[in-house]
Amino acid sequence: MTLPMETRSDEETGISSVTVDIPVEAGAAFTWHVIRDIYAVDTRLIPGFAVAVEKRPDSRIVTFADGMRATERIVELDDDARRLQYRVTDSTVTHHLGTQVVREDDAGVHLVWTTEFAPASLLDYTTANMRAAAELMKTTIDTAYANQP
């Protein structure tokens, strides 16, 4: 499966971004319910890629399969816009902002995931990880939706 991805780099600011558009077979409400369950990314969104989530009042600490841990401060959880934004606060990156939006249009339901980050030298690493995680997100959401009672 190859999902459409767009990469951008701004030489002036040093900030790069990767956006992936994930078409899902699930309904928008179902998909948003999975995304907004911010402390269950290891079980409902990217199981195996994320292996644990520690709950904090305004953040989560995600442990990934490769042993990396990231504290992600929740910036926005907007039910009306179906948008989640989170910022990694303890990392080697100098800037990180992740945004996940569930949108529905004539083409169906899409989970659009964008990550802004600096330094730009992380572009290949970030793109590869996002590609793997996005494919897992699609599979996980589609399977959970199909297996609803």
N, C-alpha and C positions, 0 to 999 in steps of 0.2 A: 504494500500500500504506500503510495506517495501522496502526502498531503501538501497542498500549496503553502509555500513559505515565502516570506519577503524579508530581506535583510537590508538594513540601512546603517550607514556610518556618517556621522557629522564630524569632520576633521576639526572644525572650529571649537566645538564643545568637548570633543573626545567621547561622546556618547554614541553607542551603537544600539540598534534594536533588531529584534527578530519577531516577526508576527507569523503565526500559523493559524489557518482557517480550518477548523475541524468539523466537517459535516457529520452530524449524528443521526441515527435512526430513531432516537428517543424524542419525546415531546419536550417543548421548551421548559415547561414547569418541572418536569422530572429532571432534566439536565441541570436547571438552576438549583434544585434541591440538593443535588450531588455537590455542585460547586460551593454552595453556601454552607455546607457542612464542613467548615474550615478545619476542624480538628480530626477529620477522618480521611485525609488525603491518602493515608497509607492503606486504608481498607476499601474506600469507595471510589477513588479516582486513579491512583497510580500504585496499586498494590505490587510489591516486589521491587519497584523503583524507589519508593519511599517505604521504609520498614517500621518507622515509629513516629508518633507525634506527641509532643509534650505540650499541654495546655497552659497558657499564661493568660492573664486578664485581657491584654490587648495584643497578644501575639501568640505565635506557635513556634516550637522548636522542632524542625523536621530532620529526622535522621534518614539518610539515603543509603541504598544498598552498598555503595562504595565506601561507606563510613563517614562521609562528609555530613556535618550538622550545620543547619542554617536557622538562625532566628529570623522569623518573618513577622514584622509588625503589621497588623491589619490596619490599613489606611482607610479603606472604605468597603462597606458591605451594603450595597444599595439594592433592595428587593425590587423597587419599581423599575430601575434601569437594568436589573439582572447583571450587576457589575461588582466584581471583587477586585480590590487593589491591595497589594502587600509590598512591603519594602524590606529587603534583607538588610539587617543592621550589624551583623558581625561576620564579616567576610573579607577576603582579600580584594574584592571589588570596591571601587571608590563610589560607585553609584549603582543601585539596582531598584527597579520598580516593575513589578509584575502586574498585569491587568488581565482578567478573564471576564469576557462578556458573552452572555447567551443571547443570541438574536434569532428571530424567526422572520422569514420573508417567503416570497413565492417559491424559492428554491429549497425551502425546508428550514431545519433548525441547524444552527452553527454555534460552536464554541470557538470564539476568537480569542487567542491567547497571545499577548504581546509582552516581551521582556525588554526593558531598556537597561543598559548596563555600561559601565566603564571600568577598566580600560578596554579599548577596542581590540586589543590583542586576544581577548577572550571570545571573539566572534566564532571561530571554528568550533571551539569547545562548547559554547552555548548553543549553537545551531545543532550540533550532533545530539546533545542531551535533550533539547526541546523536540527534535524529530522523534527520538525514541519515546519520550514521555507522552507526546501528542498521540502517537499511534496507540500507546497503551490506554490513554484516556478514552479514545474512540471505542476501542474494543471493550473496555470495562463498562462504559456507559451503555453502549448498545446491548451488551450481554445482560446487564442488570435490567434494562428496560424490557427486553424480550422475555426475561424470566419472572416478570412480575406475576403475582397470583391473579 
